[in-house]
Amino acid sequence: MRRSMMYLYATVFFIGVVLTLSWGYKVANQTMPYVDQWTRDVVERLDDTAIYTAFRWITELGSSSFTIPFVLVMAFVFWWMYRSILPALIFSLGTLSTHYFNIAIKHLVERDRPSVLVAANAEGHSFPSGHAMISMVCYGLVAYFLSNRLKQKTKKWLIQVFFAGLILLIGMSRYIINVHYLTDVLAGFFIGFLCLIGLVYLYQLTSRQISPSRG
């Protein structure tokens, strides 16, 4: 059972890497991936609808005007919960480094957005979506650090499901309000997830090294 799950994870990881690299190569060479060609009509029909308005509000939860004060507050919360500066540093610096990593990839690929919306932090290059990528790391770490302090599996599950849904909505909001292509969002999710796994591993490794020295 465990081996089959490892094969499944490896397969999903391989597919994610292949698709992300393929999309990145195509858009860097001014070619629109088939996924984006097939999904453009959908988002264009949602313009000026109640769905568009709802997702216009949701997208603000991934914008800098909200995430910057949120990260500062939650960093303090994690320092207080864990009585250690390490979770606060991993969370705040991890989110910040993901932001700059996203900018670096965007400058490398240089894809134009389907439309520009300054009020929604939708300027500059498009691939991958910063909202999808950074929200995956920011809210993913919040879910990890909060659930890590809980003993009841039900509460852990509720927190994880809630933040997973929030990440999905924030990322998809960029596609719905037409400031990103769908492949921008999907690539942002995948790259952000890899960053999240790396940061969780870094925290676990560092905390294990610190704990014995305290004893």
C-alpha positions in Angstrom: 0.0 0.0 0.0 2.8 2.4 1.0 4.8 1.6 -2.2 1.7 2.1 -4.4 1.2 5.5 -2.8 4.8 6.4 -3.4 4.4 5.5 -7.1 1.3 7.6 -7.3 3.0 10.6 -5.7 6.0 10.2 -8.0 3.7 10.0 -11.1 1.8 13.1 -10.1 5.1 14.9 -9.4 6.5 13.8 -12.8 3.3 14.9 -14.6 3.4 18.3 -12.8 7.0 18.9 -13.7 6.5 18.0 -17.4 3.4 20.1 -17.8 4.9 23.1 -16.0 8.1 23.0 -18.0 6.1 22.5 -21.2 3.8 25.4 -20.6 6.7 27.6 -19.6 8.6 26.7 -22.7 5.6 27.4 -24.9 4.7 30.7 -23.5 8.3 31.9 -23.5 8.3 31.2 -27.2 5.0 33.2 -27.7 2.9 30.0 -28.2 -0.4 29.6 -26.3 -0.8 26.2 -24.7 -3.8 24.2 -25.8 -5.3 24.4 -22.2 -5.5 28.2 -22.5 -6.9 28.0 -26.0 -9.7 25.7 -24.8 -10.6 27.8 -21.7 -10.6 31.3 -23.0 -14.3 31.3 -23.9 -15.3 30.3 -20.4 -13.8 33.2 -18.6 -14.9 35.7 -21.2 -18.6 34.7 -20.5 -18.1 35.5 -16.8 -17.3 39.1 -17.2 -19.8 41.5 -15.5 -21.5 38.6 -13.7 -22.1 37.9 -10.0 -19.4 35.2 -10.2 -16.9 37.8 -11.4 -17.8 40.2 -8.6 -17.4 37.4 -6.0 -14.0 36.4 -7.2 -12.9 40.0 -7.5 -13.3 40.2 -3.7 -11.7 36.8 -3.1 -8.6 37.8 -5.1 -7.8 40.5 -2.5 -7.0 37.7 0.0 -3.9 37.0 -2.1 -3.0 40.6 -2.8 -0.1 42.4 -1.0 -2.4 44.8 0.7 -3.8 41.9 2.7 -1.0 39.4 2.8 1.7 41.7 4.1 -0.2 42.6 7.4 -1.5 39.0 7.6 2.0 37.6 7.5 3.2 40.0 10.1 0.4 39.2 12.5 0.6 35.4 11.9 4.3 35.4 12.4 3.8 36.9 15.9 1.0 34.3 16.5 3.3 31.4 15.6 6.1 32.8 17.8 3.6 32.9 20.7 2.1 29.5 20.0 5.4 27.7 19.6 7.4 29.8 22.0 10.1 29.8 19.3 11.1 32.2 16.6 11.7 29.4 14.1 8.1 28.9 12.9 7.7 32.7 12.5 10.9 32.9 10.5 10.1 30.0 8.2 6.6 31.4 7.6 7.5 35.1 7.0 10.8 34.5 5.1 9.4 31.6 3.3 6.5 33.6 2.0 8.8 36.5 1.1 11.3 34.3 -0.7 8.4 32.7 -2.7 7.4 36.2 -3.8 10.8 36.9 -5.2 11.1 33.5 -6.7 7.8 34.1 -8.5 9.2 37.4 -9.9 12.3 35.7 -11.1 10.4 33.1 -13.0 8.1 35.8 -14.5 11.1 37.8 -15.8 12.6 34.6 -17.2 9.4 33.6 -19.1 8.0 37.1 -19.9 4.5 36.2 -20.7 2.0 39.1 -21.2 -1.3 39.0 -19.2 -4.7 38.5 -20.9 -5.6 41.8 -19.4 -4.2 44.3 -16.8 -6.0 45.3 -13.7 -3.9 47.6 -11.5 -6.5 47.6 -8.7 -6.1 43.8 -8.3 -2.3 43.8 -8.3 -2.4 42.5 -11.9 0.6 44.2 -13.6 3.7 43.0 -15.2 4.3 39.4 -16.5 1.8 36.6 -16.1 3.5 33.2 -15.8 3.2 31.8 -13.2 0.4 33.4 -11.1 1.9 35.0 -8.0 -1.4 34.8 -6.2 -1.6 31.1 -6.7 2.0 30.5 -5.9 2.3 32.7 -2.9 -1.1 31.8 -1.4 -0.1 28.1 -1.6 3.0 28.9 0.5 1.4 31.5 2.8 -1.8 29.8 3.6 -0.3 26.3 3.3 2.2 27.1 6.1 -0.6 28.6 8.2 -2.6 25.4 7.9 0.5 23.4 8.7 1.6 25.4 11.8 -2.0 25.6 13.2 -2.9 22.0 12.7 0.5 20.9 14.0 -0.6 22.2 17.5 -3.9 20.4 17.5 -4.4 16.9 18.8 -7.9 16.2 17.5 -7.8 14.8 13.9 -11.2 16.3 13.1 -9.9 19.9 13.9 -6.7 19.2 11.9 -8.8 18.0 9.0 -11.1 21.0 9.1 -8.2 23.5 9.1 -6.5 21.8 6.3 -9.6 21.6 4.2 -10.5 25.2 4.9 -7.1 26.6 3.8 -6.9 24.2 0.8 -10.2 25.6 -0.4 -9.1 29.1 0.2 -5.9 28.6 -1.8 -7.9 27.1 -4.6 -10.4 30.0 -4.7 -7.6 32.7 -4.6 -5.7 31.1 -7.4 -8.8 30.5 -9.6 -9.9 34.1 -8.9 -7.0 35.3 -11.1 -8.4 33.2 -14.0 -12.0 34.2 -13.4 -11.3 37.9 -13.4 -9.2 37.4 -16.5 -5.8 38.7 -15.3 -4.1 35.3 -15.7 -4.4 32.3 -18.1 -5.4 29.0 -16.6 -1.9 27.6 -17.1 -0.5 30.5 -15.1 -2.6 29.5 -12.2 -2.0 25.7 -12.4 1.8 26.3 -12.7 1.6 28.7 -9.7 -0.1 26.0 -7.7 2.4 23.4 -8.6 5.5 25.5 -8.1 4.1 26.9 -4.9 3.4 23.4 -3.6 7.0 22.4 -4.2 8.1 25.5 -2.2 5.7 24.6 0.6 7.0 21.1 0.9 10.5 22.4 0.9 9.8 24.9 3.7 8.0 22.3 5.8 10.9 20.0 5.4 13.3 22.8 6.3 11.3 23.5 9.5 11.2 19.9 10.5 14.9 19.4 9.9 15.9 22.6 11.7 13.7 22.0 14.7 15.1 18.5 15.2 18.6 20.0 15.2 17.7 22.7 17.7 15.7 20.5 20.1 18.6 18.3 21.3 20.8 21.3 22.0 18.1 22.7 24.3 18.0 19.5 26.3 
